[in-house]
């Protein structure tokens, strides 16, 4: 593994780094047949996708025993979180919701290959049978207003939603407040100085 990758992932174990490398290789193998990540992003998969997902870990509440990732696609951030949790938080269950059957098949393969504490739900978010969680994540899925609707459905009352957002984050927060009440802490992304990680609690209709 390169020095750059080690530096980017300094907070995870050597075992986790190795598994993340293996997961990335599996994803690239599948990506030749189904579109898990854009072809233009393949050469930068570690920073753009893996590290971007890893930086959500410190924001997951300590009491979280079930985390739900919605629109999981190629496994970002859900599978990356599950890989890190295997050594850091082995008791935490990760639920992946992905309506695309081919992508769901990839997620199941990854979960089985790396022996992850993961359940895959190949169904629409609004119709999911996943249990309510203490934490919900989503990455590059929908505007914040829509994400809050999903989070309200999927979270326990005291739960936390963690949503990485690009430079439009302040505008999305302002727009969402027209329909929702919530508290929001924003931190600057480690992989993009123009992006933010939104940690949202106390979600209710305005």
C-alpha positions as CSV (number, residue, x, y, z in Angstrom):
1,X,0.0,0.0,0.0
2,X,1.3,3.5,-0.8
3,X,2.4,6.0,1.8
4,X,-0.4,8.2,0.6
5,X,-3.0,5.6,1.4
6,X,-1.5,4.8,4.8
7,X,-1.6,8.5,5.7
8,X,-5.2,8.9,4.5
9,X,-6.3,6.0,6.7
10,X,-4.0,6.4,9.7
11,X,-6.9,5.9,12.1
12,X,-7.7,2.3,11.1
13,X,-5.8,-1.0,11.7
14,X,-3.5,-2.7,9.2
15,X,-6.0,-5.5,9.0
16,X,-8.7,-3.0,8.0
17,X,-6.5,-1.4,5.4
18,X,-5.8,-4.7,3.8
19,X,-9.5,-5.6,3.7
20,X,-10.3,-2.2,2.2
21,X,-7.7,-2.9,-0.5
22,X,-9.3,-6.2,-1.2
23,X,-12.7,-4.7,-1.3
24,X,-11.5,-2.0,-3.7
25,X,-10.2,-4.8,-6.0
26,X,-13.5,-6.6,-5.8
27,X,-15.4,-3.5,-6.7
28,X,-13.2,-2.8,-9.7
29,X,-13.7,-6.3,-10.9
30,X,-17.5,-6.0,-10.7
31,X,-17.3,-2.4,-12.1
32,X,-16.3,-3.8,-15.4
33,X,-19.8,-5.3,-15.8
34,X,-22.1,-3.0,-13.7
35,X,-21.7,0.7,-13.0
36,X,-20.8,0.8,-9.3
37,X,-18.6,3.9,-9.6
38,X,-18.1,6.2,-12.6
39,X,-15.3,5.1,-14.9
40,X,-13.7,8.6,-14.5
41,X,-13.3,8.0,-10.8
42,X,-11.7,4.6,-10.9
43,X,-8.1,5.9,-10.7
44,X,-9.0,7.9,-7.6
45,X,-11.2,5.4,-5.8
46,X,-9.2,5.5,-2.5
47,X,-9.5,9.2,-1.8
48,X,-12.8,9.9,-3.6
49,X,-14.7,6.9,-2.1
50,X,-12.8,4.9,0.5
51,X,-11.4,7.8,2.6
52,X,-14.4,9.9,2.0
53,X,-16.4,7.1,3.7
54,X,-13.9,6.4,6.5
55,X,-14.1,10.0,7.7
56,X,-17.7,9.3,8.8
57,X,-16.6,6.9,11.5
58,X,-15.8,9.4,14.3
59,X,-19.4,10.8,13.9
60,X,-21.1,7.5,14.6
61,X,-22.5,7.6,18.2
62,X,-20.9,5.3,20.7
63,X,-24.2,3.7,21.6
64,X,-25.0,2.8,18.0
65,X,-25.6,-1.0,17.6
66,X,-27.4,-0.7,14.2
67,X,-26.5,1.6,11.4
68,X,-28.5,1.9,8.2
69,X,-26.9,3.1,4.9
70,X,-29.4,4.1,2.3
71,X,-28.8,3.9,-1.5
72,X,-25.6,1.9,-0.8
73,X,-24.7,1.4,-4.4
74,X,-21.0,0.3,-4.6
75,X,-20.7,0.1,-0.8
76,X,-19.9,3.7,0.0
77,X,-20.0,4.5,2.8
78,X,-21.9,1.3,4.2
79,X,-19.4,-1.5,3.3
80,X,-16.4,0.7,4.2
81,X,-18.0,1.4,7.6
82,X,-18.7,-2.3,8.1
83,X,-15.1,-3.2,7.3
84,X,-13.8,-0.8,9.8
85,X,-16.4,-1.8,12.4
86,X,-15.3,-5.4,12.2
87,X,-12.2,-4.6,14.3
88,X,-13.3,-1.3,16.0
89,X,-17.0,-2.1,16.8
90,X,-17.7,-5.8,16.0
91,X,-21.1,-5.6,17.7
92,X,-22.5,-3.0,15.3
93,X,-24.8,-4.3,12.7
94,X,-24.9,-2.5,9.3
95,X,-28.0,-2.5,7.1
96,X,-27.6,-1.7,3.5
97,X,-30.6,-0.6,1.5
98,X,-30.2,-0.8,-2.3
99,X,-33.1,-1.2,-4.7
100,X,-30.9,-2.1,-7.7
101,X,-30.8,-5.9,-7.7
102,X,-27.3,-6.1,-9.4
103,X,-25.8,-3.7,-6.9
104,X,-27.5,-5.5,-4.1
105,X,-25.9,-8.7,-5.4
106,X,-22.5,-7.0,-5.3
107,X,-23.1,-5.9,-1.7
108,X,-24.1,-9.4,-0.6
109,X,-20.9,-10.7,-2.2
110,X,-18.8,-8.2,-0.4
111,X,-20.5,-9.0,2.9
112,X,-19.9,-12.7,2.4
113,X,-16.3,-12.4,1.1
114,X,-15.2,-10.3,4.0
115,X,-17.4,-11.8,6.7
116,X,-19.1,-8.6,7.6
117,X,-21.9,-8.0,10.1
118,X,-24.1,-6.7,7.3
119,X,-27.7,-7.3,6.1
120,X,-28.6,-6.3,2.5
121,X,-32.1,-5.1,1.7
122,X,-32.8,-5.1,-2.0
123,X,-35.8,-2.9,-1.8
124,X,-37.0,0.7,-2.0
125,X,-36.2,2.9,0.9
126,X,-39.8,3.8,1.5
127,X,-40.8,0.1,1.5
128,X,-37.9,-1.3,3.4
129,X,-38.2,-4.0,6.1
130,X,-35.0,-2.9,7.8
131,X,-35.3,-2.2,11.6
132,X,-35.1,1.3,13.0
133,X,-31.5,2.3,13.6
134,X,-29.5,4.6,15.9
135,X,-27.6,6.0,12.9
136,X,-28.4,6.5,9.2
137,X,-25.9,7.4,6.5
138,X,-26.2,8.3,2.8
139,X,-23.8,9.5,0.3
140,X,-24.5,11.2,-3.0
141,X,-28.1,10.0,-3.0
142,X,-30.6,12.9,-2.8
143,X,-31.2,16.5,-1.6
144,X,-31.1,17.0,2.1
145,X,-34.9,17.6,2.3
146,X,-35.5,14.1,0.9
147,X,-32.8,12.5,3.0
148,X,-34.5,13.9,6.2
149,X,-37.7,12.2,5.2
150,X,-35.9,8.9,4.8
151,X,-34.1,9.4,8.1
152,X,-37.3,10.2,10.0
153,X,-38.7,6.9,8.7
154,X,-35.6,4.8,9.5
155,X,-34.1,6.3,12.7
156,X,-35.0,5.7,16.3
157,X,-36.2,8.9,18.0
158,X,-32.8,9.6,19.5
159,X,-30.9,8.6,16.3
160,X,-28.4,10.5,14.3
161,X,-28.1,11.1,10.5
162,X,-24.7,11.5,8.9
163,X,-24.8,13.0,5.4
164,X,-21.7,14.1,3.5
165,X,-22.5,17.0,1.2
166,X,-20.7,19.1,-1.3
167,X,-20.4,22.8,-1.6
168,X,-24.2,23.2,-1.8
169,X,-24.5,22.0,1.8
170,X,-25.4,25.5,3.3
171,X,-28.1,26.0,0.7
172,X,-29.5,22.5,1.2
173,X,-29.7,23.0,5.0
174,X,-31.5,26.3,4.5
175,X,-34.0,24.7,2.1
176,X,-34.6,21.7,4.4
177,X,-35.4,24.0,7.3
178,X,-38.5,25.2,5.3
179,X,-40.0,21.7,5.8
180,X,-38.1,20.2,8.7
181,X,-37.0,21.0,12.2
182,X,-33.5,19.6,13.2
183,X,-30.2,20.3,14.8
184,X,-27.2,20.2,12.6
185,X,-23.4,20.2,13.2
186,X,-21.3,20.7,10.1
187,X,-17.6,19.8,9.8
188,X,-15.3,20.4,6.8
189,X,-14.6,17.2,4.8
190,X,-11.1,15.8,5.0
191,X,-11.1,15.0,1.2
192,X,-12.7,18.2,-0.1
193,X,-12.3,21.6,1.6
194,X,-15.5,22.8,-0.2
195,X,-17.6,19.9,1.2
196,X,-19.1,19.2,4.6
197,X,-20.2,16.4,6.8
198,X,-23.6,17.1,8.3
199,X,-24.5,15.4,11.6
200,X,-28.2,15.8,12.1
201,X,-30.4,15.1,15.2
202,X,-33.9,15.8,16.5
203,X,-35.6,15.5,13.1
204,X,-39.3,16.4,12.9
205,X,-41.7,18.0,10.5
206,X,-41.8,21.8,10.6
